[in-house]
């Protein structure tokens, strides 16, 4: 079992930066691929970024590539999402997720945090 708690969301102007954190508990955290997803009002939850458990290989949605960076610290049971050059369309609730069943996608992530709101003003 893995419990996930996100933090670091808030209100920021367009062009600004935020760093989201995800604190994980559970002894098996370090072996799971981890990801960030987001959901804007009236829209479906979408993939943002993912990181493998051992090699640190990352992947990103095209909409955030070059602006967002995902990282993890297995010793601290933490996953981060550094968000730079934020745009109003990045406004959403951001969720941290763990994928025990393989590479990250919305169907393989069995563990989810409660989400943290990110609002980008124009």
C-alpha positions in Angstrom: 0.0 0.0 0.0 1.2 3.5 -0.9 -0.2 6.8 0.4 0.6 10.0 -1.5 0.2 13.6 -0.3 0.8 16.5 -2.7 1.8 20.0 -1.7 3.2 23.2 -3.3 0.2 24.4 -5.3 -1.0 27.9 -5.3 -1.7 31.1 -7.4 1.0 32.4 -9.7 1.2 34.8 -12.6 1.8 33.6 -16.1 5.5 33.1 -16.7 6.1 32.2 -13.1 7.2 29.0 -11.5 6.0 26.5 -8.9 7.4 23.3 -7.4 5.0 20.6 -6.5 6.0 17.9 -4.0 4.6 14.5 -3.4 5.4 12.7 -0.2 4.9 8.9 -0.3 4.6 6.4 2.4 4.9 2.7 2.0 7.9 0.4 1.8 7.5 -0.4 -1.9 7.4 3.3 -3.1 10.9 3.2 -4.5 10.2 0.5 -7.0 7.1 2.0 -8.6 7.1 4.3 -11.6 5.6 7.6 -10.5 3.7 10.2 -12.4 1.9 13.6 -12.3 -1.5 14.1 -13.8 -3.8 17.1 -13.9 -7.4 17.9 -14.3 -8.9 21.2 -15.3 -12.5 22.1 -14.6 -14.8 20.3 -17.1 -12.0 18.3 -18.6 -10.7 14.8 -18.2 -7.7 14.0 -16.1 -4.6 14.0 -18.3 -1.0 12.8 -18.1 1.7 15.4 -17.4 4.9 13.6 -16.6 6.4 10.3 -15.4 9.6 9.0 -14.0 10.9 5.4 -13.8 11.8 3.9 -10.5 15.5 3.0 -11.1 16.9 4.6 -14.1 15.3 8.0 -13.7 14.0 7.9 -17.3 11.4 10.6 -17.7 8.6 11.3 -20.1 6.4 14.4 -20.6 3.2 15.5 -22.3 3.9 17.6 -25.3 2.1 20.5 -23.7 4.7 20.8 -20.8 7.9 19.5 -22.5 10.7 22.0 -22.0 8.9 23.8 -19.2 8.2 21.1 -16.5 10.7 18.7 -14.9 9.9 15.6 -12.9 12.3 14.2 -10.4 12.4 11.8 -7.5 14.3 11.1 -4.3 13.8 7.5 -3.3 15.8 7.9 -0.1 13.3 10.6 1.0 10.2 9.0 -0.6 9.6 12.2 -2.6 8.6 13.0 -6.1 8.7 16.6 -7.5 7.4 18.5 -10.4 9.2 21.8 -11.2 7.0 23.9 -13.3 8.5 26.9 -15.1 7.1 29.4 -17.7 3.6 28.7 -16.4 0.6 29.4 -18.7 -3.0 30.1 -17.8 -3.9 26.8 -19.5 -1.7 25.0 -16.9 -4.4 25.8 -14.3 -5.7 22.5 -12.9 -5.7 20.2 -9.9 -2.4 18.3 -10.0 -2.3 14.7 -8.8 0.7 12.5 -7.9 0.3 8.8 -8.8 2.1 5.5 -8.4 2.0 2.8 -11.0 2.7 -0.7 -9.6 1.6 -2.4 -12.8 4.2 -0.9 -15.2 4.8 2.3 -17.1 2.7 5.2 -16.0 -0.7 5.8 -17.6 -4.0 6.7 -16.1 -5.1 3.0 -16.1 -2.0 1.6 -14.4 -1.9 4.0 -11.5 -3.5 2.4 -8.5 -2.5 4.9 -6.0 -3.4 8.6 -6.1 -2.9 11.7 -3.9 -5.7 14.1 -3.1 -4.5 16.7 -5.5 -3.2 20.3 -5.2 -4.6 23.3 -7.0 -2.5 25.3 -9.3 -3.9 28.5 -10.7 -2.1 30.6 -13.2 -3.4 34.1 -13.8 -2.9 36.0 -17.1 
